Amino acid sequence: QSALTQPASMSGSPGQSITISCTGTSSDVGSYNLVSWFQQHPGKAPKLMIYEGSKRPSGVSNRFSGSKSGNTASLTISGLQAEDEADYYCCSYAGSSRDVFGTGTKVTVL
Amino acid sequence: EVQLLESGGGLVQPGGSLRLSCAASGFTFSTYAMSWVRQAPGKGLEWVSTISDVGSSTYYADSVKGRFTISRDNSKNTLYLQMNSLRAEDTALYYCAKKGSGYEFDYWGQGTLVTVSS
């Protein structure tokens, strides 16, 4: 099972919006509406930001939103803030109780 | 409050073994699937293994199949990962993660570091 493909890095100014893509295959992202997104600050554990493609856990800012089209899922961060600077990973169910993560995207707030 | 506390990491020689533990609290442990996810130094996240709520079903990444064994003791609210035939490429921070009702990893521990080196 190959890792899902994400851009290595993205950046934006405070207040701007950025969209991180996560490209998989018809065996994972394309087959299930079970993509989740995680935020990871340096030295910290990952934090769930989006699940089932577009749902936000309680306590996660509505500046974070998720979507999917075909084999590609996306995470949009609106109104970028300094605290959003972190690594972001997507994850998709891949069948037979297996999961596959994305390669990760480092987001820099300029 | 959900808490997951990993332990058991350390330095081990190639070919050696190690058993990781994850003590869970703050939720009904026996009703959720649990997983191990690892992160090599400076690298991304990699799913390692998942076990069903009652422990009857287990699943492994190809990279660890045949070498690692996931298990759980619901009477002790504890998840385990037995790692045998360890290789240098198994060096990573190992996270214990709870599976939510939507199959997502909704809670994570802080991780325990495994270093495989001679």
Interface residues (C-beta under 8 A of the other chain):
Chain A: Q1 A3 L34 S36 F38 Q40 A45 P46 K47 L48 Y51 E52 K55 P57 Y89 C91 Y93 S96 S97 R98 D99 V100 F101 G102 T103 G104
Chain B: A33 S35 V37 G44 L45 E46 W47 T50 S52 S57 Y59 A61 D62 Y95 G100 G102 Y103 E104 F105 D106 Y107 W108 G109 Q110 G111
